[in-house]
């Protein structure tokens, strides 16, 4: 599916699906609540993959964040969406997918005024694949020690996406 035709699931305040909309039209200064997901990918050595968002991204360009995020397509399970986005953004397959924050929800406004407004379950996964980052999604990536990531996000939260900082505050024990 072409990027311009990617759709997201719109939600009511209770998290129930109520409609769909083109992704390109959803992220605005008044973003409707919609379904998303975040994933923290680990390697067999226990390091977590962090990525720096491409400079061309609409929201939070160039900031460091979790391994990858995305939106399940209408009718697609969140888990299938996670697998799909892992391939698209990082060229990897994931295994041992585990839901670590089922009720994560956030609203954040970036410097341009664009709003993220998402119900965003957070997953943990493992890969043994070499990362082949999609430059339209990822400017840089690093495998890091989870404790170092938590310390860096705590010391300099402005260098990271707000959702990563908030996720780390809630799942710190899960990442180590």
Residue, then its C-alpha position, 0 to 999 in steps of 0.5 A: x500500500x502506498x504511503x499516501x493511502x495508508x489508513x489509521x483506525x480512529x478511536x472514541x475516548x474509551x478506545x473503541x474503533x469508530x472510523x478510519x482515516x488516511x494517515x496523511x490527513x490525521x496528524x495535524x494541529x488537532x489530531x483525532x485519537x487513533x490506534x498506534x503501537x510502539x516496539x522496543x527490539x532487543x538483540x540476543x546480547x540484551x541490548x535495545x535498539x534505539x532509532x533517530x527519526x528521519x529528518x523528513x518525518x512530520x512529527x519529531x524529526x531527528x529525535x531519538x526514540x524507541x526501535x519503531x512505531x506504527x499504526x495497525x491497518x484497519x482489520x489488521x491485528x496490532x501484532x501483525x502491524x508490528x511485524x509489518x512495520x519492523x520489516x518496513x522501517x528496519x528490514x528485520x523480523x521480530x520474535x518473542x513479541x510480548x505486550x508490556x504496556x497494554x494501556x499506554x496512551x499519550x497526547x503530545x505536541x511537537x515544536x511545529x504544533x503537530x499533535x500525536x494523540x494515540x492509544x499506543x500499546x507497547x511491545x517488546x521483541x527480539x531480533x537476530x537480524x542485521x538492521x537495514x534501516x529505511x532512510x525515509x523512516x530512520x536517520x540513525x540507529x544504535x544498540x544500547x544497554x537498557x540501563x544507559x538508555x533509561x539514564x540518558x532519557x532521564x537526564x536529557x528528555x528533550x533529546x528523545x521523543x516524549x512517548x519514549x521518555x514516558x514509556x521508559x518511566x513505566x517499563x524500566x523494569x521490563x527493559x532490563 
